[in-house]
Structures are given as structure tokens and as C-alpha cells.
Amino acid sequence: MPKSKKKPDFEQSLEKLESLVDSLETGDLSLEQSLQSFEEGIALTRACQSALSEAEQTVKILTEKGGKPVFENMEIDGLDDDNIDA
């Protein structure tokens, strides 16, 4: 069974987008290269926005009970006040 195309990781997409913006800002690309980079950047932006929306929905689902938001203190293992740099 062939593998379906896996969506790129959010962080990888963001890194690639930042790289594209840097290359566009230098002004060293040809018009064709700039347009191609711009198109790729738009696709990456949409993918990142989609990933953020999905994450937001997941957070909402996990923090709502009975239709009302639930705010709870979350403990993180291995993290205490002595390890936090102020």
C-alpha cells in the first residue's frame, strides 16, 4: 500500500518560509525565481495557518467540559521554580 503524502512538520514549514522570505528580501532572485518562491511561500503560509487552527481546536476540545472552558494548573515534569531563568 503506497504511503500518502505526509504533511510537513510545522517547524520545518516555518523554517522554509523564513528562508524563502530571506531570499526574496535580498533581491538577488530573477523574476521567475521570485514568483516561484512567492508561490511556495503562500502554500507554506496556508499550511502553517491550518496547523495552527488544528492545534487551537485541539486545545479548545481538551480544555472545555460541558461547553464551558476549564482552566487548570498544569504541572510539567522536571520543571521547578529553581530551573526557571528570570
N, C-alpha and C positions, 0 to 999 in steps of 0.2 A: 504494500500500500504506500503510495507516494506521500511524502510529508507535505502538509500545507505550508504556505509561506508563513513564517513566524514574524510577528510584528517586532520591529527593532525596539530595543530597550530604551526607555525614556531618556536616561542619562546619555546613551550613545547618540540618540537623535538630537538632543540638546547640544552636545559637543560638536556634532557635524554641522548643525545650524550656526553655531558660533564661528566655526571655521569658515563656512560659506560667507557669513557677514564680513569677517575679516578680509577675505579675498576680494569681495566686492568693494569694500571700503578703500583698498589700496589703489583701485582704478587701473590695475595692470592687465585686466582681462579684456579680450575682444568683446565686441557687442554680442556675438553669438554665445561666447562662453558666459558672459554676464547674464544673458537671458536664460541659459540652461541652469546656471547656479540659482537664479531667482526662482525658477520653476521648482527646483529641488527644495529650495528654502521654504516655499509656500507649502509643499507637501509635508515637509518635516514639521512646520508650524502647526498644520492641521492635525498631524499625528500626535504631537505633544499636547495640544489642546484637548484632543479626545482622551488621551491617557489621564490628563488631569481631571477631566469631567468624570471619568470612570472611578478614579480614586476618591473624588469628592462624594460620589454616590455611595461608594462602599463605606466611607466614614459616616455618612448620614445613616445608613442602614444599621451600622454597628453601634451608633450612639443614640438611637431612638428606641423607646419602648412605649408601646401603646400610643403611638403618634406624637409623643412628647419627647423633646430632647433630654438626654440624660448626660449630665456632666459628672464624671467620676475622676478621682485622682488615679493616675496610672503609675505604678511602680515599675522602674526599669532595673532589671537585674544587673548587679555590678556597678551601679552608679549611686554614689552617695555625695553629700554636700562637700566632702573633702576633695573629691575629684573634679569639681567644677571650678574652672578658672573664671574669676570675676574681672 
